[in-house]
Amino acid sequence: MQEIEGQRKRLLANLLDTMRTFALVRETAEIWEEDGLLCVYSGLPGAIFNSVLLTRPVATEEELKIKFDYVRALYKSRRARWSLWLVEDLVTAKLLGRMEELLDRYSLRVVSRGTGMFAPELKPPLRNLPKLDIRPVMAPATRFDFCYVMAVAFKTPLNTFLDVYHTVEYWRSPMRGFVAYSANRAVATACVMPAHEVLGVYGVSVLPDVQRKGIGERTVRYALAQLSAETGLDASVLESSEMAHSLYRRMGYQKITGLSIYNETR
């Protein structure tokens, strides 16, 4: 149990560092860290890059309400929506069971029910993976391709991702991005954040028409291998969707917490 607690702490710390990167692009961006909360305002009105996370456990509904009343006022004053990334072990089982009802008061709707996972190292692949040309996100073309694949895979307007990921400023952070190409066509993405003694995997996406062919796995393995060679780190954490859970288990990941995402929809 103590070992899992340590893994959860590293996952949360890595996730917090990742969310802070959204404030690097605009001078109007802000970060607030107080009273067990991290609030990131990207300078954009949409919820996707305005992230809120609990940073320590919450035991009562009243405490949760005080925190979210504060958050709502914060973003309302900036005419922006926000998203909640909930590491579920930070709330009691009773609160978790009522979370959708509680968050409905703040016009927050669940968009993803995921799993926080940890692997001390990756297991060897169980199948032959496709050969891909995987490039770092650096030049304008790769930055655009990264945004395009993400937009198609997540059914999100392209400009939403261009506003952040196409900027030079974002990629000056420790976050490293990769785009996989098949026959010169951009087909997949992955990001890795090296922080707090783990490699955090984010932004994994594959174009719908080439899914279930090992492309996502190949891209993730490549990205982790590159960062492992640079940092000496083998352990990694990630947030898995329900659909990808079995894949990550085959790669050596184990569930250490639930991780759900809620977006403000007003």
C-alpha positions as CSV (number, residue, x, y, z in Angstrom):
1,M,0.0,0.0,0.0
2,Q,2.8,2.4,0.8
3,E,4.4,1.7,-2.6
4,I,1.2,2.5,-4.4
5,E,0.9,5.7,-2.4
6,G,4.3,6.7,-3.6
7,Q,3.3,6.0,-7.2
8,R,0.2,8.1,-6.8
9,K,2.2,11.0,-5.4
10,R,4.5,10.9,-8.4
11,L,1.6,10.7,-10.8
12,L,-0.1,13.7,-9.3
13,A,3.1,15.7,-9.1
14,N,3.9,14.9,-12.8
15,L,0.4,15.8,-13.8
16,L,0.6,19.1,-11.9
17,D,3.7,20.1,-13.8
18,T,2.1,19.2,-17.0
19,M,-0.9,21.4,-16.4
20,R,1.4,24.3,-15.5
21,T,2.8,24.2,-19.1
22,F,-0.5,25.5,-20.4
23,A,0.3,28.9,-18.8
24,L,3.5,29.3,-20.8
25,V,2.1,30.6,-24.1
26,R,0.4,33.9,-23.2
27,E,1.3,36.9,-21.0
28,T,-2.3,36.9,-19.8
29,A,-2.0,33.4,-18.4
30,E,-2.0,32.8,-14.6
31,I,-1.5,30.1,-12.1
32,W,-2.9,29.9,-8.6
33,E,-1.7,27.4,-6.1
34,E,-3.3,27.5,-2.6
35,D,-5.5,25.7,-0.2
36,G,-5.1,22.3,-1.8
37,L,-5.8,23.5,-5.3
38,L,-3.9,24.1,-8.6
39,C,-5.8,26.4,-11.0
40,V,-4.2,27.1,-14.4
41,Y,-5.6,29.9,-16.6
42,S,-4.2,29.6,-20.1
43,G,-5.4,33.0,-21.3
44,L,-8.0,31.3,-23.5
45,P,-11.8,31.1,-22.9
46,G,-12.3,27.4,-23.6
47,A,-12.2,24.8,-20.8
48,I,-9.7,22.4,-22.2
49,F,-6.5,24.3,-21.2
50,N,-7.9,25.9,-18.0
51,S,-7.2,23.1,-15.7
52,V,-8.1,22.6,-12.0
53,L,-6.7,19.9,-9.8
54,L,-7.0,19.0,-6.1
55,T,-3.5,18.7,-4.7
56,R,-4.4,17.2,-1.3
57,P,-7.2,15.0,0.0
58,V,-10.7,16.4,0.6
59,A,-12.9,14.8,3.3
60,T,-16.2,16.7,3.3
61,E,-18.7,18.0,0.9
62,E,-18.6,21.5,2.5
63,E,-14.8,21.7,1.9
64,L,-15.3,20.7,-1.7
65,K,-18.0,23.3,-2.2
66,I,-15.8,26.1,-0.8
67,K,-13.0,25.2,-3.1
68,F,-15.2,25.0,-6.2
69,D,-17.1,28.2,-5.4
70,Y,-13.7,29.9,-5.4
71,V,-12.7,28.3,-8.7
72,R,-16.0,29.2,-10.4
73,A,-15.6,32.9,-9.3
74,L,-12.0,32.9,-10.5
75,Y,-12.7,31.8,-14.0
76,K,-16.0,33.7,-14.3
77,S,-14.1,36.9,-13.6
78,R,-11.9,36.1,-16.6
79,R,-14.9,35.0,-18.8
80,A,-13.4,31.6,-19.2
81,R,-14.6,28.0,-18.7
82,W,-12.6,25.4,-16.7
83,S,-12.0,21.7,-16.5
84,L,-11.5,19.5,-13.5
85,W,-8.9,16.7,-13.5
86,L,-10.0,14.6,-10.6
87,V,-7.5,12.1,-9.1
88,E,-10.1,10.1,-7.4
89,D,-8.1,8.9,-4.4
90,L,-8.1,12.5,-3.2
91,V,-11.8,12.3,-2.2
92,T,-13.6,9.9,0.0
93,A,-15.7,7.0,-1.5
94,K,-18.8,8.8,-0.3
95,L,-17.9,12.0,-2.1
96,L,-16.8,10.2,-5.2
97,G,-20.2,8.5,-5.4
98,R,-21.9,11.9,-5.4
99,M,-19.4,13.7,-7.6
100,E,-21.5,14.0,-10.7
101,E,-24.4,15.5,-8.7
102,L,-22.1,17.9,-6.8
103,L,-20.3,19.0,-10.0
104,D,-23.6,19.6,-11.8
105,R,-24.0,22.7,-9.7
106,Y,-21.0,24.1,-11.5
107,S,-22.1,23.1,-15.0
108,L,-19.4,20.5,-15.0
109,R,-20.0,17.3,-17.1
110,V,-17.8,14.2,-17.2
111,V,-16.0,13.9,-20.6
112,S,-13.6,11.1,-19.6
113,R,-13.5,8.3,-17.0
114,G,-10.0,7.2,-17.0
115,T,-7.4,5.3,-15.0
116,G,-4.2,6.6,-13.5
117,M,-1.5,3.9,-14.2
118,F,2.1,3.2,-13.3
119,A,4.8,1.0,-14.8
120,P,8.3,0.5,-13.3
121,E,9.4,-0.3,-16.8
122,L,7.7,-1.5,-20.0
123,K,7.2,-5.1,-20.9
124,P,8.4,-6.3,-24.3
125,P,5.7,-6.0,-27.0
126,L,3.5,-9.0,-27.6
127,R,3.2,-8.4,-31.4
128,N,5.2,-7.0,-34.3
129,L,4.7,-3.3,-34.3
130,P,4.6,-1.2,-37.5
131,K,7.5,0.7,-38.8
132,L,7.0,4.4,-38.5
133,D,8.9,7.6,-39.1
134,I,8.6,9.3,-35.6
135,R,9.8,12.9,-35.4
136,P,10.1,15.3,-32.5
137,V,7.6,18.2,-32.4
138,M,9.9,21.1,-33.2
139,A,9.5,22.6,-36.7
140,P,6.3,24.4,-37.7
141,A,5.3,21.5,-39.9
142,T,5.5,19.0,-37.1
143,R,3.7,21.3,-34.7
144,F,0.9,21.6,-37.2
145,D,0.7,17.9,-37.8
146,F,0.6,17.3,-34.0
147,C,-2.4,19.6,-33.7
148,Y,-4.1,18.1,-36.7
149,V,-3.9,14.5,-35.5
150,M,-5.0,15.5,-32.0
151,A,-8.0,17.5,-33.4
152,V,-9.2,14.6,-35.6
153,A,-8.6,11.9,-33.0
154,F,-10.4,13.8,-30.2
155,K,-13.1,15.4,-32.5
156,T,-12.1,18.9,-31.4
157,P,-11.8,22.0,-33.6
158,L,-8.2,22.4,-34.9
159,N,-7.8,25.9,-33.7
160,T,-8.3,24.7,-30.1
161,F,-5.0,22.9,-30.3
162,L,-3.2,25.4,-32.6
163,D,-3.7,28.1,-29.9
164,V,-1.3,26.2,-27.6
165,Y,0.6,23.4,-29.3
166,H,1.5,25.3,-32.5
167,T,3.4,27.9,-30.5
168,V,7.2,27.9,-30.1
169,E,6.8,28.9,-26.4
170,Y,4.9,25.8,-25.4
171,W,7.7,23.4,-26.6
172,R,10.3,25.3,-24.6
173,S,8.9,23.6,-21.5
174,P,10.3,20.2,-20.4
175,M,7.4,18.5,-22.3
176,R,8.5,16.6,-25.4
177,G,6.2,15.8,-28.2
178,F,6.4,13.3,-31.1
179,V,4.5,12.8,-34.3
180,A,4.4,9.4,-36.1
181,Y,4.3,9.3,-39.9
182,S,3.3,6.4,-42.1
183,A,4.0,6.9,-45.8
184,N,4.6,10.6,-45.0
185,R,1.2,10.9,-43.5
186,A,0.9,12.1,-39.9
187,V,-1.0,9.3,-38.0
188,A,-0.3,9.5,-34.3
189,T,1.0,11.7,-31.5
190,A,2.5,11.3,-28.0
191,C,4.0,13.5,-25.4
192,V,6.3,12.8,-22.5
193,M,6.9,15.0,-19.4
194,P,10.0,14.0,-17.4
195,A,9.4,15.2,-13.8
196,H,9.4,13.8,-10.2
197,E,11.3,10.7,-11.0
198,V,8.9,9.4,-13.6
199,L,8.1,9.9,-17.3
200,G,4.5,11.1,-17.7
201,V,2.8,10.1,-21.0
202,Y,0.2,12.5,-22.4
203,G,-1.4,13.5,-25.7
204,V,-1.6,10.0,-27.1
205,S,-3.8,10.1,-30.2
206,V,-4.2,8.0,-33.4
207,L,-6.2,8.8,-36.5
208,P,-9.4,6.8,-36.4
209,D,-8.9,5.0,-39.7
210,V,-5.5,3.5,-38.6
211,Q,-6.4,2.5,-35.0
212,R,-5.9,-1.0,-33.6
213,K,-2.8,-1.6,-35.8
214,G,-0.2,-1.0,-33.1
215,I,0.6,2.5,-34.2
216,G,-0.3,4.1,-30.8
217,E,1.8,1.5,-28.9
218,R,4.8,2.0,-31.3
219,T,4.6,5.8,-30.8
220,V,4.4,5.6,-27.0
221,R,7.3,3.1,-26.8
222,Y,9.4,5.2,-29.0
223,A,8.7,8.4,-27.1
224,L,9.5,6.8,-23.8
225,A,12.7,5.2,-25.1
226,Q,13.9,8.6,-26.2
227,L,13.2,10.3,-22.9
228,S,14.6,7.3,-20.9
229,A,17.9,7.5,-22.8
230,E,18.1,11.2,-22.0
231,T,17.0,11.1,-18.4
232,G,17.9,7.6,-17.2
233,L,14.3,7.2,-16.0
234,D,12.4,4.0,-16.7
235,A,9.3,4.4,-14.6
236,S,6.3,6.0,-16.2
237,V,2.8,7.2,-15.5
238,L,-0.2,7.9,-17.6
239,E,-4.0,8.5,-17.7
240,S,-5.7,5.8,-19.7
241,S,-9.1,5.9,-21.3
242,E,-11.3,2.8,-20.8
243,M,-10.7,1.9,-24.4
244,A,-6.9,1.8,-24.0
245,H,-6.8,0.2,-20.6
246,S,-6.1,-3.3,-21.8
247,L,-3.4,-2.1,-24.2
248,Y,-1.5,-0.4,-21.4
249,R,-1.9,-3.4,-19.1
250,R,-0.2,-5.5,-21.7
251,M,2.6,-2.9,-21.8
252,G,3.2,-3.3,-18.1
253,Y,1.0,-0.6,-16.5
254,Q,-1.1,-1.2,-13.4
255,K,-4.0,0.9,-12.1
256,I,-3.1,3.0,-9.1
257,T,-6.1,5.4,-9.1
258,G,-9.1,6.6,-11.0
259,L,-8.7,9.8,-13.0
260,S,-11.8,11.5,-14.4
261,I,-12.0,14.7,-16.4
262,Y,-15.0,17.2,-16.2
263,N,-15.5,20.2,-18.5
264,E,-17.6,23.3,-17.8
265,T,-20.3,23.3,-20.4
266,R,-22.1,26.7,-19.9
